[in-house]
Amino acid sequence: MMLVGRTSQCVGVNTDGCVEVSKDGNKMANLGSGKVFGELAVLYNCTRTATVVGQCLPFIMPVAVER
């Protein structure tokens, strides 16, 4: 879904299921329904700081932010 080091102007909202957050191959967190991810890259206009992949059939709602 989101790869560390990439740029984007989208934030993800996990509306159902779960996603795994990792960096350098190390699992950092599992995020369940209702959690937001990818906000740091948008807020600070930087590259992604972690990789996020879907687990347990997530449904993600992308939210684009215009600058």
PDB file of N, CA, C and O in Angstrom:
ATOM      1  N   MET A   1       0.805  -1.187   0.000  1.00  0.00           N
ATOM      2  CA  MET A   1       0.000   0.000   0.000  1.00  0.00           C
ATOM      3  C   MET A   1       0.852   1.255   0.000  1.00  0.00           C
ATOM      4  O   MET A   1       0.711   2.116  -0.869  1.00  0.00           O
ATOM      5  N   MET A   2       1.733   1.352   0.978  1.00  0.00           N
ATOM      6  CA  MET A   2       2.653   2.490   1.066  1.00  0.00           C
ATOM      7  C   MET A   2       4.048   1.945   1.302  1.00  0.00           C
ATOM      8  O   MET A   2       4.253   1.057   2.130  1.00  0.00           O
ATOM      9  N   LEU A   3       5.011   2.494   0.556  1.00  0.00           N
ATOM     10  CA  LEU A   3       6.388   2.023   0.672  1.00  0.00           C
ATOM     11  C   LEU A   3       7.284   3.112   1.235  1.00  0.00           C
ATOM     12  O   LEU A   3       7.194   4.273   0.836  1.00  0.00           O
ATOM     13  N   VAL A   4       8.148   2.730   2.166  1.00  0.00           N
ATOM     14  CA  VAL A   4       9.094   3.665   2.773  1.00  0.00           C
ATOM     15  C   VAL A   4       9.923   4.329   1.674  1.00  0.00           C
ATOM     16  O   VAL A   4      10.343   3.676   0.719  1.00  0.00           O
ATOM     17  N   GLY A   5      10.152   5.633   1.822  1.00  0.00           N
ATOM     18  CA  GLY A   5      10.964   6.381   0.873  1.00  0.00           C
ATOM     19  C   GLY A   5      10.207   6.982  -0.292  1.00  0.00           C
ATOM     20  O   GLY A   5      10.760   7.823  -1.002  1.00  0.00           O
ATOM     21  N   ARG A   6       8.980   6.591  -0.514  1.00  0.00           N
ATOM     22  CA  ARG A   6       8.184   7.139  -1.617  1.00  0.00           C
ATOM     23  C   ARG A   6       7.507   8.433  -1.198  1.00  0.00           C
ATOM     24  O   ARG A   6       7.310   8.685  -0.009  1.00  0.00           O
ATOM     25  N   THR A   7       7.156   9.247  -2.175  1.00  0.00           N
ATOM     26  CA  THR A   7       6.425  10.475  -1.894  1.00  0.00           C
ATOM     27  C   THR A   7       4.949  10.274  -2.230  1.00  0.00           C
ATOM     28  O   THR A   7       4.605   9.452  -3.078  1.00  0.00           O
ATOM     29  N   SER A   8       4.093  11.022  -1.566  1.00  0.00           N
ATOM     30  CA  SER A   8       2.659  10.931  -1.811  1.00  0.00           C
ATOM     31  C   SER A   8       1.957  12.064  -1.093  1.00  0.00           C
ATOM     32  O   SER A   8       2.467  12.630  -0.126  1.00  0.00           O
ATOM     33  N   GLN A   9       0.784  12.376  -1.587  1.00  0.00           N
ATOM     34  CA  GLN A   9      -0.065  13.362  -0.931  1.00  0.00           C
ATOM     35  C   GLN A   9      -1.355  12.714  -0.459  1.00  0.00           C
ATOM     36  O   GLN A   9      -2.392  13.371  -0.365  1.00  0.00           O
ATOM     37  N   CYS A  10      -1.287  11.412  -0.161  1.00  0.00           N
ATOM     38  CA  CYS A  10      -2.467  10.675   0.317  1.00  0.00           C
ATOM     39  C   CYS A  10      -2.249  10.134   1.716  1.00  0.00           C
ATOM     40  O   CYS A  10      -1.153   9.710   2.082  1.00  0.00           O
ATOM     41  N   VAL A  11      -3.307  10.162   2.473  1.00  0.00           N
ATOM     42  CA  VAL A  11      -3.363   9.562   3.798  1.00  0.00           C
ATOM     43  C   VAL A  11      -4.304   8.372   3.689  1.00  0.00           C
ATOM     44  O   VAL A  11      -5.298   8.442   2.965  1.00  0.00           O
ATOM     45  N   GLY A  12      -4.014   7.284   4.389  1.00  0.00           N
ATOM     46  CA  GLY A  12      -4.896   6.121   4.366  1.00  0.00           C
ATOM     47  C   GLY A  12      -5.738   6.043   5.626  1.00  0.00           C
ATOM     48  O   GLY A  12      -5.254   6.303   6.727  1.00  0.00           O
ATOM     49  N   VAL A  13      -6.995   5.684   5.456  1.00  0.00           N
ATOM     50  CA  VAL A  13      -7.884   5.460   6.592  1.00  0.00           C
ATOM     51  C   VAL A  13      -8.352   4.013   6.502  1.00  0.00           C
ATOM     52  O   VAL A  13      -9.035   3.635   5.550  1.00  0.00           O
ATOM     53  N   ASN A  14      -7.986   3.212   7.484  1.00  0.00           N
ATOM     54  CA  ASN A  14      -8.364   1.810   7.512  1.00  0.00           C
ATOM     55  C   ASN A  14      -9.794   1.716   8.037  1.00  0.00           C
ATOM     56  O   ASN A  14     -10.040   1.903   9.229  1.00  0.00           O
ATOM     57  N   THR A  15     -10.732   1.426   7.140  1.00  0.00           N
ATOM     58  CA  THR A  15     -12.128   1.378   7.557  1.00  0.00           C
ATOM     59  C   THR A  15     -12.568  -0.013   7.996  1.00  0.00           C
ATOM     60  O   THR A  15     -13.618  -0.166   8.620  1.00  0.00           O
ATOM     61  N   ASP A  16     -11.757  -1.041   7.666  1.00  0.00           N
ATOM     62  CA  ASP A  16     -12.101  -2.404   8.056  1.00  0.00           C
ATOM     63  C   ASP A  16     -10.867  -3.284   7.899  1.00  0.00           C
ATOM     64  O   ASP A  16     -10.061  -3.041   7.001  1.00  0.00           O
ATOM     65  N   GLY A  17     -10.696  -4.291   8.736  1.00  0.00           N
ATOM     66  CA  GLY A  17      -9.543  -5.184   8.643  1.00  0.00           C
ATOM     67  C   GLY A  17      -8.353  -4.636   9.410  1.00  0.00           C
ATOM     68  O   GLY A  17      -8.525  -3.896  10.378  1.00  0.00           O
ATOM     69  N   CYS A  18      -7.133  -4.998   8.980  1.00  0.00           N
ATOM     70  CA  CYS A  18      -5.942  -4.507   9.659  1.00  0.00           C
ATOM     71  C   CYS A  18      -4.785  -4.382   8.673  1.00  0.00           C
ATOM     72  O   CYS A  18      -4.762  -5.045   7.636  1.00  0.00           O
ATOM     73  N   VAL A  19      -3.833  -3.526   9.010  1.00  0.00           N
ATOM     74  CA  VAL A  19      -2.627  -3.331   8.213  1.00  0.00           C
ATOM     75  C   VAL A  19      -1.410  -3.462   9.129  1.00  0.00           C
ATOM     76  O   VAL A  19      -1.499  -3.229  10.335  1.00  0.00           O
ATOM     77  N   GLU A  20      -0.279  -3.837   8.543  1.00  0.00           N
ATOM     78  CA  GLU A  20       0.971  -3.950   9.296  1.00  0.00           C
ATOM     79  C   GLU A  20       1.904  -2.834   8.882  1.00  0.00           C
ATOM     80  O   GLU A  20       2.076  -2.567   7.693  1.00  0.00           O
ATOM     81  N   VAL A  21       2.510  -2.178   9.866  1.00  0.00           N
ATOM     82  CA  VAL A  21       3.474  -1.104   9.634  1.00  0.00           C
ATOM     83  C   VAL A  21       4.860  -1.647   9.957  1.00  0.00           C
ATOM     84  O   VAL A  21       5.076  -2.209  11.031  1.00  0.00           O
ATOM     85  N   SER A  22       5.812  -1.477   9.017  1.00  0.00           N
ATOM     86  CA  SER A  22       7.182  -1.955   9.252  1.00  0.00           C
ATOM     87  C   SER A  22       8.189  -0.975   8.684  1.00  0.00           C
ATOM     88  O   SER A  22       7.872  -0.152   7.826  1.00  0.00           O
ATOM     89  N   LYS A  23       9.411  -1.086   9.186  1.00  0.00           N
ATOM     90  CA  LYS A  23      10.518  -0.258   8.700  1.00  0.00           C
ATOM     91  C   LYS A  23      11.780  -1.098   8.771  1.00  0.00           C
ATOM     92  O   LYS A  23      12.063  -1.720   9.795  1.00  0.00           O
ATOM     93  N   ASP A  24      12.528  -1.117   7.694  1.00  0.00           N
ATOM     94  CA  ASP A  24      13.766  -1.896   7.607  1.00  0.00           C
ATOM     95  C   ASP A  24      13.542  -3.363   7.967  1.00  0.00           C
ATOM     96  O   ASP A  24      14.400  -3.997   8.581  1.00  0.00           O
ATOM     97  N   GLY A  25      12.379  -3.897   7.580  1.00  0.00           N
ATOM     98  CA  GLY A  25      12.071  -5.299   7.840  1.00  0.00           C
ATOM     99  C   GLY A  25      11.593  -5.602   9.248  1.00  0.00           C
ATOM    100  O   GLY A  25      11.284  -6.752   9.562  1.00  0.00           O
ATOM    101  N   ASN A  26      11.526  -4.589  10.100  1.00  0.00           N
ATOM    102  CA  ASN A  26      11.075  -4.772  11.482  1.00  0.00           C
ATOM    103  C   ASN A  26       9.629  -4.327  11.638  1.00  0.00           C
ATOM    104  O   ASN A  26       9.281  -3.194  11.305  1.00  0.00           O
ATOM    105  N   LYS A  27       8.791  -5.223  12.147  1.00  0.00           N
ATOM    106  CA  LYS A  27       7.394  -4.897  12.381  1.00  0.00           C
ATOM    107  C   LYS A  27       7.295  -3.869  13.499  1.00  0.00           C
ATOM    108  O   LYS A  27       7.851  -4.050  14.583  1.00  0.00           O
ATOM    109  N   MET A  28       6.580  -2.789  13.217  1.00  0.00           N
ATOM    110  CA  MET A  28       6.440  -1.717  14.194  1.00  0.00           C
ATOM    111  C   MET A  28       5.059  -1.714  14.853  1.00  0.00           C
ATOM    112  O   MET A  28       4.930  -1.416  16.041  1.00  0.00           O
ATOM    113  N   ALA A  29       4.011  -2.053  14.058  1.00  0.00           N
ATOM    114  CA  ALA A  29       2.656  -1.999  14.595  1.00  0.00           C
ATOM    115  C   ALA A  29       1.672  -2.711  13.689  1.00  0.00           C
ATOM    116  O   ALA A  29       1.927  -2.904  12.500  1.00  0.00           O
ATOM    117  N   ASN A  30       0.545  -3.099  14.265  1.00  0.00           N
ATOM    118  CA  ASN A  30      -0.637  -3.535  13.526  1.00  0.00           C
ATOM    119  C   ASN A  30      -1.707  -2.492  13.803  1.00  0.00           C
ATOM    120  O   ASN A  30      -1.963  -2.142  14.955  1.00  0.00           O
ATOM    121  N   LEU A  31      -2.326  -2.000  12.745  1.00  0.00           N
ATOM    122  CA  LEU A  31      -3.360  -0.995  12.905  1.00  0.00           C
ATOM    123  C   LEU A  31      -4.705  -1.577  12.504  1.00  0.00           C
ATOM    124  O   LEU A  31      -4.852  -2.128  11.412  1.00  0.00           O
ATOM    125  N   GLY A  32      -5.673  -1.456  13.378  1.00  0.00           N
ATOM    126  CA  GLY A  32      -7.005  -1.983  13.123  1.00  0.00           C
ATOM    127  C   GLY A  32      -7.929  -0.955  12.509  1.00  0.00           C
ATOM    128  O   GLY A  32      -7.506   0.132  12.115  1.00  0.00           O
ATOM    129  N   SER A  33      -9.173  -1.311  12.435  1.00  0.00           N
ATOM    130  CA  SER A  33     -10.219  -0.478  11.861  1.00  0.00           C
ATOM    131  C   SER A  33     -10.279   0.893  12.542  1.00  0.00           C
ATOM    132  O   SER A  33     -10.186   0.998  13.765  1.00  0.00           O
ATOM    133  N   GLY A  34     -10.435   1.927  11.735  1.00  0.00           N
ATOM    134  CA  GLY A  34     -10.549   3.286  12.251  1.00  0.00           C
ATOM    135  C   GLY A  34      -9.233   4.023  12.387  1.00  0.00           C
ATOM    136  O   GLY A  34      -9.220   5.201  12.746  1.00  0.00           O
ATOM    137  N   LYS A  35      -8.126   3.353  12.108  1.00  0.00           N
ATOM    138  CA  LYS A  35      -6.811   3.992  12.257  1.00  0.00           C
ATOM    139  C   LYS A  35      -6.394   4.697  10.975  1.00  0.00           C
ATOM    140  O   LYS A  35      -6.753   4.276   9.875  1.00  0.00           O
ATOM    141  N   VAL A  36      -5.631   5.774  11.129  1.00  0.00           N
ATOM    142  CA  VAL A  36      -5.117   6.581  10.024  1.00  0.00           C
ATOM    143  C   VAL A  36      -3.622   6.332   9.909  1.00  0.00           C
ATOM    144  O   VAL A  36      -2.935   6.199  10.922  1.00  0.00           O
ATOM    145  N   PHE A  37      -3.113   6.267   8.675  1.00  0.00           N
ATOM    146  CA  PHE A  37      -1.671   6.107   8.475  1.00  0.00           C
ATOM    147  C   PHE A  37      -1.240   6.894   7.246  1.00  0.00           C
ATOM    148  O   PHE A  37      -2.054   7.208   6.378  1.00  0.00           O
ATOM    149  N   GLY A  38       0.051   7.207   7.182  1.00  0.00           N
ATOM    150  CA  GLY A  38       0.592   7.962   6.059  1.00  0.00           C
ATOM    151  C   GLY A  38       0.537   9.464   6.256  1.00  0.00           C
ATOM    152  O   GLY A  38       0.880  10.226   5.351  1.00  0.00           O
ATOM    153  N   GLU A  39       0.109   9.891   7.429  1.00  0.00           N
ATOM    154  CA  GLU A  39      -0.072  11.320   7.667  1.00  0.00           C
ATOM    155  C   GLU A  39       1.234  12.098   7.794  1.00  0.00           C
ATOM    156  O   GLU A  39       1.273  13.283   7.464  1.00  0.00           O
ATOM    157  N   LEU A  40       2.299  11.461   8.264  1.00  0.00           N
ATOM    158  CA  LEU A  40       3.567  12.185   8.447  1.00  0.00           C
ATOM    159  C   LEU A  40       4.106  12.744   7.130  1.00  0.00           C
ATOM    160  O   LEU A  40       4.553  13.889   7.074  1.00  0.00           O
ATOM    161  N   ALA A  41       4.062  11.938   6.079  1.00  0.00           N
ATOM    162  CA  ALA A  41       4.567  12.384   4.773  1.00  0.00           C
ATOM    163  C   ALA A  41       3.767  13.567   4.250  1.00  0.00           C
ATOM    164  O   ALA A  41       4.317  14.458   3.602  1.00  0.00           O
ATOM    165  N   VAL A  42       2.476  13.576   4.530  1.00  0.00           N
ATOM    166  CA  VAL A  42       1.629  14.676   4.063  1.00  0.00           C
ATOM    167  C   VAL A  42       1.827  15.925   4.928  1.00  0.00           C
ATOM    168  O   VAL A  42       1.981  17.027   4.402  1.00  0.00           O
ATOM    169  N   LEU A  43       1.822  15.753   6.247  1.00  0.00           N
ATOM    170  CA  LEU A  43       1.967  16.897   7.150  1.00  0.00           C
ATOM    171  C   LEU A  43       3.316  17.600   7.014  1.00  0.00           C
ATOM    172  O   LEU A  43       3.392  18.828   7.045  1.00  0.00           O
ATOM    173  N   TYR A  44       4.387  16.801   6.863  1.00  0.00           N
ATOM    174  CA  TYR A  44       5.731  17.371   6.822  1.00  0.00           C
ATOM    175  C   TYR A  44       6.314  17.443   5.421  1.00  0.00           C
ATOM    176  O   TYR A  44       7.477  17.810   5.251  1.00  0.00           O
ATOM    177  N   ASN A  45       5.503  17.089   4.395  1.00  0.00           N
ATOM    178  CA  ASN A  45       5.930  17.132   3.001  1.00  0.00           C
ATOM    179  C   ASN A  45       7.267  16.411   2.809  1.00  0.00           C
ATOM    180  O   ASN A  45       8.201  16.954   2.219  1.00  0.00           O
ATOM    181  N   CYS A  46       7.337  15.176   3.319  1.00  0.00           N
ATOM    182  CA  CYS A  46       8.549  14.369   3.229  1.00  0.00           C
ATOM    183  C   CYS A  46       8.204  13.001   2.634  1.00  0.00           C
ATOM    184  O   CYS A  46       7.046  12.730   2.314  1.00  0.00           O
ATOM    185  N   THR A  47       9.211  12.148   2.490  1.00  0.00           N
ATOM    186  CA  THR A  47       8.963  10.802   1.983  1.00  0.00           C
ATOM    187  C   THR A  47       8.350   9.929   3.081  1.00  0.00           C
ATOM    188  O   THR A  47       8.394  10.276   4.261  1.00  0.00           O
ATOM    189  N   ARG A  48       7.786   8.808   2.683  1.00  0.00           N
ATOM    190  CA  ARG A  48       7.180   7.875   3.635  1.00  0.00           C
ATOM    191  C   ARG A  48       8.239   7.362   4.603  1.00  0.00           C
ATOM    192  O   ARG A  48       9.353   7.037   4.193  1.00  0.00           O
ATOM    193  N   THR A  49       7.898   7.289   5.876  1.00  0.00           N
ATOM    194  CA  THR A  49       8.854   6.861   6.896  1.00  0.00           C
ATOM    195  C   THR A  49       8.727   5.380   7.243  1.00  0.00           C
ATOM    196  O   THR A  49       9.547   4.852   7.994  1.00  0.00           O
ATOM    197  N   ALA A  50       7.710   4.703   6.705  1.00  0.00           N
ATOM    198  CA  ALA A  50       7.506   3.275   6.973  1.00  0.00           C
ATOM    199  C   ALA A  50       6.737   2.648   5.807  1.00  0.00           C
ATOM    200  O   ALA A  50       6.168   3.347   4.968  1.00  0.00           O
ATOM    201  N   THR A  51       6.735   1.327   5.779  1.00  0.00           N
ATOM    202  CA  THR A  51       5.972   0.577   4.789  1.00  0.00           C
ATOM    203  C   THR A  51       4.704   0.055   5.451  1.00  0.00           C
ATOM    204  O   THR A  51       4.737  -0.434   6.580  1.00  0.00           O
ATOM    205  N   VAL A  52       3.588   0.164   4.738  1.00  0.00           N
ATOM    206  CA  VAL A  52       2.301  -0.317   5.253  1.00  0.00           C
ATOM    207  C   VAL A  52       1.747  -1.331   4.262  1.00  0.00           C
ATOM    208  O   VAL A  52       1.604  -1.033   3.076  1.00  0.00           O
ATOM    209  N   VAL A  53       1.436  -2.524   4.748  1.00  0.00           N
ATOM    210  CA  VAL A  53       0.857  -3.572   3.899  1.00  0.00           C
ATOM    211  C   VAL A  53      -0.414  -4.106   4.538  1.00  0.00           C
ATOM    212  O   VAL A  53      -0.555  -4.119   5.761  1.00  0.00           O
ATOM    213  N   GLY A  54      -1.328  -4.541   3.698  1.00  0.00           N
ATOM    214  CA  GLY A  54      -2.602  -5.051   4.178  1.00  0.00           C
ATOM    215  C   GLY A  54      -2.478  -6.431   4.796  1.00  0.00           C
ATOM    216  O   GLY A  54      -1.734  -7.279   4.303  1.00  0.00           O
ATOM    217  N   GLN A  55      -3.200  -6.648   5.863  1.00  0.00           N
ATOM    218  CA  GLN A  55      -3.341  -7.934   6.544  1.00  0.00           C
ATOM    219  C   GLN A  55      -4.838  -8.129   6.762  1.00  0.00           C
ATOM    220  O   GLN A  55      -5.578  -7.145   6.774  1.00  0.00           O
ATOM    221  N   CYS A  56      -5.297  -9.328   6.930  1.00  0.00           N
ATOM    222  CA  CYS A  56      -6.709  -9.666   7.215  1.00  0.00           C
ATOM    223  C   CYS A  56      -7.719  -8.843   6.403  1.00  0.00           C
ATOM    224  O   CYS A  56      -8.652  -8.262   6.958  1.00  0.00           O
ATOM    225  N   LEU A  57      -7.519  -8.806   5.103  1.00  0.00           N
ATOM    226  CA  LEU A  57      -8.448  -8.191   4.145  1.00  0.00           C
ATOM    227  C   LEU A  57      -8.912  -6.783   4.532  1.00  0.00           C
ATOM    228  O   LEU A  57     -10.093  -6.573   4.808  1.00  0.00           O
ATOM    229  N   PRO A  58      -7.990  -5.823   4.553  1.00  0.00           N
ATOM    230  CA  PRO A  58      -8.377  -4.461   4.925  1.00  0.00           C
ATOM    231  C   PRO A  58      -9.155  -3.762   3.817  1.00  0.00           C
ATOM    232  O   PRO A  58      -9.028  -4.116   2.644  1.00  0.00           O
ATOM    233  N   PHE A  59      -9.942  -2.791   4.181  1.00  0.00           N
ATOM    234  CA  PHE A  59     -10.556  -1.884   3.229  1.00  0.00           C
ATOM    235  C   PHE A  59     -10.031  -0.497   3.578  1.00  0.00           C
ATOM    236  O   PHE A  59     -10.323   0.046   4.644  1.00  0.00           O
ATOM    237  N   ILE A  60      -9.255   0.063   2.660  1.00  0.00           N
ATOM    238  CA  ILE A  60      -8.589   1.341   2.918  1.00  0.00           C
ATOM    239  C   ILE A  60      -9.248   2.435   2.089  1.00  0.00           C
ATOM    240  O   ILE A  60      -9.470   2.271   0.890  1.00  0.00           O
ATOM    241  N   MET A  61      -9.557   3.544   2.734  1.00  0.00           N
ATOM    242  CA  MET A  61     -10.092   4.696   2.033  1.00  0.00           C
ATOM    243  C   MET A  61      -8.963   5.721   1.894  1.00  0.00           C
ATOM    244  O   MET A  61      -8.541   6.303   2.894  1.00  0.00           O
ATOM    245  N   PRO A  62      -8.461   5.953   0.663  1.00  0.00           N
ATOM    246  CA  PRO A  62      -7.419   6.962   0.494  1.00  0.00           C
ATOM    247  C   PRO A  62      -8.017   8.369   0.556  1.00  0.00           C
ATOM    248  O   PRO A  62      -9.114   8.610   0.052  1.00  0.00           O
ATOM    249  N   VAL A  63      -7.296   9.275   1.169  1.00  0.00           N
ATOM    250  CA  VAL A  63      -7.717  10.666   1.246  1.00  0.00           C
ATOM    251  C   VAL A  63      -6.591  11.509   0.677  1.00  0.00           C
ATOM    252  O   VAL A  63      -5.495  11.535   1.235  1.00  0.00           O
ATOM    253  N   ALA A  64      -6.848  12.201  -0.435  1.00  0.00           N
ATOM    254  CA  ALA A  64      -5.838  13.041  -1.076  1.00  0.00           C
ATOM    255  C   ALA A  64      -5.857  14.430  -0.450  1.00  0.00           C
ATOM    256  O   ALA A  64      -6.911  14.954  -0.090  1.00  0.00           O
ATOM    257  N   VAL A  65      -4.667  15.012  -0.329  1.00  0.00           N
ATOM    258  CA  VAL A  65      -4.525  16.345   0.232  1.00  0.00           C
ATOM    259  C   VAL A  65      -3.860  17.243  -0.816  1.00  0.00           C
ATOM    260  O   VAL A  65      -2.773  16.928  -1.301  1.00  0.00           O
ATOM    261  N   GLU A  66      -4.503  18.347  -1.161  1.00  0.00           N
ATOM    262  CA  GLU A  66      -3.912  19.281  -2.106  1.00  0.00           C
ATOM    263  C   GLU A  66      -3.169  20.367  -1.357  1.00  0.00           C
ATOM    264  O   GLU A  66      -3.604  20.836  -0.305  1.00  0.00           O
ATOM    265  N   ARG A  67      -2.036  20.756  -1.925  1.00  0.00           N
ATOM    266  CA  ARG A  67      -1.244  21.850  -1.327  1.00  0.00           C
ATOM    267  C   ARG A  67      -1.299  23.055  -2.204  1.00  0.00           C
ATOM    268  O   ARG A  67      -0.700  24.081  -1.881  1.00  0.00           O
TER     269      ARG A  67
END
